[in-house]
Amino acid sequence: MMAQYFELTEQYDDALVLFQNGDFYQTYCEAAEEVARRLELTLTKREDSTGTYRMAGIPVDNAASYVEGLLDAGYRVAIAEQVEDAEAASGLVDRAVTRIVTPGTVVDDELLGAGTTNYVAAVAADEDGDSWGVAAVDVSTGESLVTGVDSRERAVEELERVAPSEVLTGPDAALDPDELDWEPMLTDHDPAVFASERARETVAAYVPNPDAVVAGDAELRATGAVLAYAEYTQGDDGPLAYVSRITRYDPREYLRLDATAVRSLELFETRGHSAGEPLVSVLEDTASALGRRLLHRWLRRPLVDEAAIEARLDAVEAWTRRGVDREAVRDLLSEVYDVERLVGRVSRGRANARDLRSLKETLDVVPGVKTAMGEVDAERLRNLRDALDELEDVRDLIGRAIQPDPPVEVTEGGVVRAGFDDELDDLRTTEREGREWVADLEARERERTGIDSLSVGHNQVHGYYIEVTKPNLDRVPDDYTRRQTLKNAERYYTPELKRREDEILGAAERADSLEYELFREVRDDVAAETDRLQSVADALAELDVLTTLAAVAVDHDYVRPTVGAADISIRGGRHPVVEQTRESFVPNDADFTDADVAVVTGPNMSGKSTYMRQVALICVLAQVGGFVPADAADLPVLDRVFTRVGASDDIAGGQSTFMREMAELTDILHNATEDSLILLDEVGRGTSTTDGLAIAWATTEFVDDEVGATTLFATHYHELTAIADEREAVRNLHFTASREDGDVTFLHRVAEGASSSSYGVEVAALAGVPEAVVERSRTLIEEGVPVQREDGRTTLDDFRGVAGGGGATVPDSPPGATNGRAGGGDDETAVNDASDRLTARGDADPPDETLREVAAELREVDVADTTPLEALNLLNDLRTRLDDRDS
């Protein structure tokens, strides 16, 4: 047996082999030590002539939770099962790996959340790196996606959008975990599956013409590789029959939401320990797991086709007008099981009788759903009703064949209904009549022999017997044959009892075998209807999402948006999540008909970030096809939503908070278009006031001149508000607050114009900052007195003039700007200008040659390619040179 185990571990050397031994999955030797430590199991051992073997096992019937622990620890798990009956085997029981469980190929319900999607993806590139293919499969449902992009960065972005649990990387498309915003398992699978010819053969087994679903070699290789890997993990030598929906999509067909935007807008999860609920929590009151999974897909890929958006909105509006019918449909949908996963198990030959009954119960709902829909007036709903195939043949087959409440095990009888098969009925009749004869035997024999203590019993070793206590042995009839001697009794059988026993056991054994064979035939017949079943699942899922969006709209007073406007115009907009967590929420307008860029100022905690996010979420909801939280909304069709919100760093990757901020800003300014929405929150705050304000000013100019995107720019640089006086496309908005007797009240209302203060000190007081610090801060703001070090250098400038504490006087051009544009002029002029400003404030002497050399060297530094240690060494060297100059 150990030789068999070691052979399997060598064959599957990239996985942890769980080796079935009776009722347990065992691991041995070093693997046992690792499993015992990871899962906190007792480590045992077994000795024989070949040595001592350490063992750690998990029960077969409760393996899921243990496998989950191993997956969480980063293992792949190979399940090696006994593939022949232990009682029928002569010698060693044959074992084989029947499936490999990885984070991306889990199919067990115990390891998958209800209504979730779990993808394994593959990425491949062509020889020149000019074309990249991304393909993904949900092995539990059979859904398969493929797309192509033109760069590595776009490939990573698409992977982030799909968010697979596992990624296969082609030999020419290695990924670095540090460049990913989530943590999938990166799998270095057999490179042969990425070869073009092998990939074409793999894909051709699923679709007659691979070129109909993939475009280009990179897409073909990614698709072939991920399908081959799915087959490998499921233990299949050929195609997975239920993977019949390979869908190619173009990223341009959807609103692009990268990982940063998804995270910033909190679509699926919130940030921070005290964060509230994500957007999906407001929407996912779906009736079924099918609907929940589809809703998540829609949120990840909102539409950009105006006609498709309107079709969904028409359907949602129709349901808002028909509340009784809508709730009747939702009640019926609540009885729907997860058909996609059921079909997957049926097709893989792993469904039990209860799965088939669940499938029938779901299909039994379909006629009622169609009746409840009635005469719908939305084209999309009419199409869905037509797609609801009632599958009477499948329902009838399962209903006739499978018991209403069957056992979990399908090999031990009790699964197939009486009347389905004549031979099975005859065998069951023989078995039943035989057991009835045995049941009556005890009374007959007591009467015949006069032995009142006589009893009839059965055990697995000796079969049926008649037991007589020793004081009554002299009364035993001559036709009794001794079968077993006990301490106080003897056990016998009669010729008739033996004959009946053979009939009962033979009939039961043949019946169980025939019943299992019949069950498998029924399961195979159902599997043959996979395409029809999946089409019904698709229709039920979409119907669930549309009725849910309508219910949410009615419950929360949402309105239908007008889609296709030239600019964003929202009246009385609300944040869909925040309004659910507060007793009262102040609605606000967002009108960009006369301006593209809004500079948003106002106190801390006044609601600037909430306002910006609610504008974006309203646009996203509209392009999903849902109603929006507002009094009215005229919206354009956006191509992308960009966000630069919050502070984070990547110390391990050599990036500070400010560097990450600038990297995100770079992506926005390079990729945004006039059809994009940009949210900028506190750009430039990670550096000096002068540099930060210059970056913020220049960014605003660039967005206005070069990009033309609708932009919300929240800032505490009050000087930035002066840019609205120079540019027609820029406007100022501020959040109002009132101050009375030193107390500040945030009104959470947007108004035209710039804010007079950020009320930072008041917020510090509210947060519990020591009173001495708060009062000292107020004094410094009121007096505007510079703080000086012993060497006479100013370290704190006039708060009112530099820090934007309130009423700041803004220069005609921002710091660092030339001819109205930030960053203009040559480097020497920029250094001299900066030095002149410092000299005017008493901060520094005019520049000399050392300063010019330091400035030149700094300009040569490639910050993105400099490690933290190199940066520290460089800074130390520059500082030493400046100290030598001062001395």
ChimeraX attribute file (.defattr): number of C-alpha atoms within 10 A of each C-alpha:
attribute: neighborCount
match mode: 1-to-1
recipient: residues
	/A:1	12
	/A:2	10
	/A:3	8
	/A:4	14
	/A:5	20
	/A:6	13
	/A:7	12
	/A:8	20
	/A:9	19
	/A:10	11
	/A:11	12
	/A:12	16
	/A:13	12
	/A:14	15
	/A:15	17
	/A:16	22
	/A:17	26
	/A:18	28
	/A:19	26
	/A:20	23
	/A:21	19
	/A:22	13
	/A:23	11
	/A:24	17
	/A:25	20
	/A:26	22
	/A:27	25
	/A:28	24
	/A:29	14
	/A:30	12
	/A:31	18
	/A:32	24
	/A:33	18
	/A:34	17
	/A:35	24
	/A:36	19
	/A:37	13
	/A:38	14
	/A:39	16
	/A:40	10
	/A:41	16
	/A:42	13
	/A:43	17
	/A:44	14
	/A:45	12
	/A:46	10
	/A:47	9
	/A:48	7
	/A:49	5
	/A:50	7
	/A:51	7
	/A:52	11
	/A:53	16
	/A:54	16
	/A:55	21
	/A:56	25
	/A:57	24
	/A:58	23
	/A:59	15
	/A:60	16
	/A:61	9
	/A:62	10
	/A:63	15
	/A:64	16
	/A:65	13
	/A:66	16
	/A:67	21
	/A:68	20
	/A:69	14
	/A:70	20
	/A:71	19
	/A:72	13
	/A:73	11
	/A:74	13
	/A:75	18
	/A:76	24
	/A:77	22
	/A:78	25
	/A:79	23
	/A:80	23
	/A:81	20
	/A:82	17
	/A:83	13
	/A:84	13
	/A:85	10
	/A:86	14
	/A:87	8
	/A:88	8
	/A:89	10
	/A:90	9
	/A:91	8
	/A:92	10
	/A:93	18
	/A:94	16
	/A:95	19
	/A:96	18
	/A:97	21
	/A:98	16
	/A:99	20
	/A:100	22
	/A:101	22
	/A:102	25
	/A:103	25
	/A:104	26
	/A:105	24
	/A:106	24
	/A:107	20
	/A:108	13
	/A:109	12
	/A:110	12
	/A:111	14
	/A:112	15
	/A:113	11
	/A:114	14
	/A:115	19
	/A:116	14
	/A:117	23
	/A:118	25
	/A:119	27
	/A:120	29
	/A:121	33
	/A:122	32
	/A:123	33
	/A:124	30
	/A:125	28
	/A:126	16
	/A:127	11
	/A:128	8
	/A:129	14
	/A:130	12
	/A:131	19
	/A:132	28
	/A:133	29
	/A:134	30
	/A:135	34
	/A:136	31
	/A:137	28
	/A:138	23
	/A:139	26
	/A:140	25
	/A:141	22
	/A:142	23
	/A:143	20
	/A:144	22
	/A:145	21
	/A:146	24
	/A:147	25
	/A:148	28
	/A:149	21
	/A:150	13
	/A:151	15
	/A:152	20
	/A:153	12
	/A:154	16
	/A:155	22
	/A:156	21
	/A:157	20
	/A:158	22
	/A:159	23
	/A:160	19
	/A:161	17
	/A:162	22
	/A:163	22
	/A:164	23
	/A:165	21
	/A:166	21
	/A:167	27
	/A:168	30
	/A:169	25
	/A:170	25
	/A:171	16
	/A:172	15
	/A:173	18
	/A:174	16
	/A:175	16
	/A:176	8
	/A:177	12
	/A:178	11
	/A:179	10
	/A:180	14
	/A:181	16
	/A:182	14
	/A:183	13
	/A:184	20
	/A:185	20
	/A:186	17
	/A:187	18
	/A:188	13
	/A:189	18
	/A:190	14
	/A:191	13
	/A:192	13
	/A:193	22
	/A:194	28
	/A:195	17
	/A:196	18
	/A:197	14
	/A:198	17
	/A:199	24
	/A:200	21
	/A:201	12
	/A:202	24
	/A:203	25
	/A:204	15
	/A:205	15
	/A:206	20
	/A:207	14
	/A:208	10
	/A:209	12
	/A:210	20
	/A:211	15
	/A:212	10
	/A:213	20
	/A:214	25
	/A:215	15
	/A:216	13
	/A:217	23
	/A:218	28
	/A:219	30
	/A:220	30
	/A:221	32
	/A:222	33
	/A:223	35
	/A:224	29
	/A:225	34
	/A:226	29
	/A:227	27
	/A:228	23
	/A:229	21
	/A:230	25
	/A:231	20
	/A:232	16
	/A:233	22
	/A:234	19
	/A:235	17
	/A:236	14
	/A:237	9
	/A:238	12
	/A:239	18
	/A:240	20
	/A:241	18
	/A:242	27
	/A:243	22
	/A:244	16
	/A:245	17
	/A:246	21
	/A:247	15
	/A:248	17
	/A:249	14
	/A:250	10
	/A:251	14
	/A:252	12
	/A:253	13
	/A:254	20
	/A:255	23
	/A:256	24
	/A:257	24
	/A:258	22
	/A:259	21
	/A:260	18
	/A:261	20
	/A:262	20
	/A:263	18
	/A:264	19
	/A:265	26
	/A:266	20
	/A:267	19
	/A:268	15
	/A:269	17
	/A:270	16
	/A:271	13
	/A:272	7
	/A:273	6
	/A:274	7
	/A:275	10
	/A:276	16
	/A:277	18
	/A:278	19
	/A:279	21
	/A:280	18
	/A:281	13
	/A:282	14
	/A:283	22
	/A:284	18
	/A:285	18
	/A:286	25
	/A:287	21
	/A:288	24
	/A:289	23
	/A:290	28
	/A:291	28
	/A:292	24
	/A:293	19
	/A:294	20
	/A:295	26
	/A:296	19
	/A:297	16
	/A:298	16
	/A:299	21
	/A:300	22
	/A:301	20
	/A:302	23
	/A:303	25
	/A:304	20
	/A:305	15
	/A:306	14
	/A:307	12
	/A:308	15
	/A:309	20
	/A:310	20
	/A:311	16
	/A:312	24
	/A:313	27
	/A:314	21
	/A:315	24
	/A:316	27
	/A:317	22
	/A:318	19
	/A:319	27
	/A:320	22
	/A:321	12
	/A:322	13
	/A:323	15
	/A:324	12
	/A:325	18
	/A:326	23
	/A:327	16
	/A:328	15
	/A:329	23
	/A:330	23
	/A:331	13
	/A:332	18
	/A:333	25
	/A:334	15
	/A:335	16
	/A:336	25
	/A:337	20
	/A:338	21
	/A:339	26
	/A:340	26
	/A:341	25
	/A:342	22
	/A:343	29
	/A:344	24
	/A:345	22
	/A:346	25
	/A:347	23
	/A:348	19
	/A:349	13
	/A:350	14
	/A:351	19
	/A:352	21
	/A:353	27
	/A:354	19
	/A:355	21
	/A:356	27
	/A:357	20
	/A:358	19
	/A:359	24
	/A:360	23
	/A:361	17
	/A:362	20
	/A:363	25
	/A:364	18
	/A:365	17
	/A:366	22
	/A:367	15
	/A:368	15
	/A:369	22
	/A:370	18
	/A:371	13
	/A:372	18
	/A:373	19
	/A:374	11
	/A:375	11
	/A:376	16
	/A:377	12
	/A:378	17
	/A:379	13
	/A:380	19
	/A:381	24
	/A:382	16
	/A:383	12
	/A:384	19
	/A:385	23
	/A:386	11
	/A:387	16
	/A:388	21
	/A:389	18
	/A:390	18
	/A:391	17
	/A:392	12
	/A:393	11
	/A:394	19
	/A:395	20
	/A:396	11
	/A:397	16
	/A:398	25
	/A:399	18
	/A:400	15
	/A:401	22
	/A:402	23
	/A:403	18
	/A:404	16
	/A:405	11
	/A:406	19
	/A:407	15
	/A:408	14
	/A:409	13
	/A:410	21
	/A:411	16
	/A:412	15
	/A:413	17
	/A:414	20
	/A:415	25
	/A:416	27
	/A:417	18
	/A:418	16
	/A:419	11
	/A:420	15
	/A:421	15
	/A:422	10
	/A:423	14
	/A:424	23
	/A:425	16
	/A:426	14
	/A:427	21
	/A:428	19
	/A:429	15
	/A:430	20
	/A:431	23
	/A:432	15
	/A:433	15
	/A:434	20
	/A:435	17
	/A:436	11
	/A:437	13
	/A:438	20
	/A:439	13
	/A:440	11
	/A:441	16
	/A:442	19
	/A:443	14
	/A:444	12
	/A:445	17
	/A:446	14
	/A:447	12
	/A:448	10
	/A:449	13
	/A:450	13
	/A:451	16
	/A:452	13
	/A:453	11
	/A:454	19
	/A:455	17
	/A:456	19
	/A:457	14
	/A:458	11
	/A:459	8
	/A:460	6
	/A:461	6
	/A:462	11
	/A:463	14
	/A:464	22
	/A:465	24
	/A:466	23
	/A:467	22
	/A:468	22
	/A:469	16
	/A:470	13
	/A:471	9
	/A:472	16
	/A:473	12
	/A:474	7
	/A:475	11
	/A:476	15
	/A:477	12
	/A:478	7
	/A:479	11
	/A:480	14
	/A:481	15
	/A:482	14
	/A:483	16
	/A:484	14
	/A:485	12
	/A:486	11
	/A:487	7
	/A:488	9
	/A:489	14
	/A:490	18
	/A:491	22
	/A:492	19
	/A:493	20
	/A:494	18
	/A:495	11
	/A:496	10
	/A:497	19
	/A:498	14
	/A:499	11
	/A:500	20
	/A:501	21
	/A:502	16
	/A:503	18
	/A:504	22
	/A:505	16
	/A:506	15
	/A:507	21
	/A:508	21
	/A:509	16
	/A:510	16
	/A:511	23
	/A:512	22
	/A:513	17
	/A:514	19
	/A:515	23
	/A:516	20
	/A:517	14
	/A:518	19
	/A:519	22
	/A:520	19
	/A:521	12
	/A:522	20
	/A:523	24
	/A:524	15
	/A:525	16
	/A:526	21
	/A:527	22
	/A:528	15
	/A:529	16
	/A:530	20
	/A:531	16
	/A:532	16
	/A:533	24
	/A:534	22
	/A:535	17
	/A:536	23
	/A:537	25
	/A:538	20
	/A:539	20
	/A:540	23
	/A:541	26
	/A:542	20
	/A:543	27
	/A:544	27
	/A:545	28
	/A:546	27
	/A:547	27
	/A:548	27
	/A:549	32
	/A:550	27
	/A:551	23
	/A:552	20
	/A:553	22
	/A:554	17
	/A:555	10
	/A:556	15
	/A:557	13
	/A:558	22
	/A:559	18
	/A:560	21
	/A:561	25
	/A:562	16
	/A:563	21
	/A:564	17
	/A:565	13
	/A:566	13
	/A:567	19
	/A:568	23
	/A:569	19
	/A:570	24
	/A:571	16
	/A:572	14
	/A:573	23
	/A:574	26
	/A:575	24
	/A:576	23
	/A:577	21
	/A:578	17
	/A:579	15
	/A:580	14
	/A:581	11
	/A:582	8
	/A:583	7
	/A:584	9
	/A:585	13
	/A:586	14
	/A:587	18
	/A:588	21
	/A:589	20
	/A:590	20
	/A:591	16
	/A:592	20
	/A:593	12
	/A:594	11
	/A:595	20
	/A:596	22
	/A:597	25
	/A:598	25
	/A:599	26
	/A:600	31
	/A:601	28
	/A:602	27
	/A:603	25
	/A:604	19
	/A:605	15
	/A:606	22
	/A:607	20
	/A:608	25
	/A:609	19
	/A:610	16
	/A:611	25
	/A:612	24
	/A:613	22
	/A:614	22
	/A:615	22
	/A:616	21
	/A:617	23
	/A:618	24
	/A:619	26
	/A:620	26
	/A:621	22
	/A:622	28
	/A:623	31
	/A:624	25
	/A:625	27
	/A:626	31
	/A:627	26
	/A:628	28
	/A:629	28
	/A:630	22
	/A:631	18
	/A:632	18
	/A:633	27
	/A:634	19
	/A:635	20
	/A:636	21
	/A:637	23
	/A:638	25
	/A:639	20
	/A:640	25
	/A:641	27
	/A:642	27
	/A:643	28
	/A:644	23
	/A:645	22
	/A:646	13
	/A:647	14
	/A:648	13
	/A:649	14
	/A:650	12
	/A:651	11
	/A:652	10
	/A:653	14
	/A:654	18
	/A:655	20
	/A:656	17
	/A:657	17
	/A:658	18
	/A:659	18
	/A:660	19
	/A:661	22
	/A:662	17
	/A:663	14
	/A:664	16
	/A:665	18
	/A:666	11
	/A:667	12
	/A:668	22
	/A:669	17
	/A:670	10
	/A:671	11
	/A:672	21
	/A:673	19
	/A:674	17
	/A:675	18
	/A:676	22
	/A:677	23
	/A:678	25
	/A:679	24
	/A:680	24
	/A:681	21
	/A:682	19
	/A:683	25
	/A:684	23
	/A:685	20
	/A:686	17
	/A:687	14
	/A:688	10
	/A:689	16
	/A:690	15
	/A:691	16
	/A:692	19
	/A:693	26
	/A:694	22
	/A:695	23
	/A:696	22
	/A:697	27
	/A:698	22
	/A:699	20
	/A:700	23
	/A:701	19
	/A:702	15
	/A:703	21
	/A:704	21
	/A:705	12
	/A:706	13
	/A:707	20
	/A:708	19
	/A:709	22
	/A:710	26
	/A:711	27
	/A:712	29
	/A:713	25
	/A:714	23
	/A:715	24
	/A:716	26
	/A:717	26
	/A:718	26
	/A:719	22
	/A:720	23
	/A:721	24
	/A:722	21
	/A:723	22
	/A:724	19
	/A:725	11
	/A:726	11
	/A:727	14
	/A:728	13
	/A:729	19
	/A:730	23
	/A:731	23
	/A:732	23
	/A:733	23
	/A:734	25
	/A:735	25
	/A:736	22
	/A:737	19
	/A:738	10
	/A:739	11
	/A:740	7
	/A:741	5
	/A:742	8
	/A:743	9
	/A:744	15
	/A:745	13
	/A:746	16
	/A:747	13
	/A:748	22
	/A:749	17
	/A:750	22
	/A:751	16
	/A:752	13
	/A:753	16
	/A:754	23
	/A:755	22
	/A:756	18
	/A:757	20
	/A:758	23
	/A:759	18
	/A:760	16
	/A:761	19
	/A:762	18
	/A:763	16
	/A:764	16
	/A:765	14
	/A:766	11
	/A:767	9
	/A:768	9
	/A:769	13
	/A:770	10
	/A:771	11
	/A:772	9
	/A:773	13
	/A:774	17
	/A:775	13
	/A:776	12
	/A:777	15
	/A:778	14
	/A:779	12
	/A:780	17
	/A:781	18
	/A:782	13
	/A:783	11
	/A:784	15
	/A:785	13
	/A:786	15
	/A:787	13
	/A:788	12
	/A:789	10
	/A:790	6
	/A:791	6
	/A:792	10
	/A:793	13
	/A:794	16
	/A:795	10
	/A:796	16
	/A:797	18
	/A:798	18
	/A:799	19
	/A:800	17
	/A:801	16
	/A:802	19
	/A:803	18
	/A:804	21
	/A:805	21
	/A:806	20
	/A:807	14
	/A:808	17
	/A:809	13
	/A:810	17
	/A:811	9
	/A:812	11
	/A:813	16
	/A:814	23
	/A:815	23
	/A:816	23
	/A:817	19
	/A:818	15
	/A:819	9
	/A:820	16
	/A:821	17
	/A:822	22
	/A:823	16
	/A:824	14
	/A:825	13
	/A:826	9
	/A:827	14
	/A:828	12
	/A:829	13
	/A:830	17
	/A:831	17
	/A:832	15
	/A:833	16
	/A:834	17
	/A:835	18
	/A:836	17
	/A:837	14
	/A:838	15
	/A:839	14
	/A:840	11
	/A:841	13
	/A:842	13
	/A:843	17
	/A:844	14
	/A:845	11
	/A:846	15
	/A:847	14
	/A:848	10
	/A:849	9
	/A:850	14
	/A:851	17
	/A:852	15
	/A:853	13
	/A:854	15
	/A:855	15
	/A:856	14
	/A:857	12
	/A:858	14
	/A:859	11
	/A:860	8
	/A:861	12
	/A:862	8
	/A:863	14
	/A:864	12
	/A:865	12
	/A:866	15
	/A:867	15
	/A:868	16
	/A:869	10
	/A:870	12
	/A:871	15
	/A:872	12
	/A:873	12
	/A:874	16
	/A:875	13
	/A:876	12
	/A:877	13
	/A:878	19
	/A:879	13
	/A:880	12
	/A:881	16
	/A:882	14
	/A:883	10
	/A:884	10
	/A:885	12
	/A:886	7
	/A:887	6
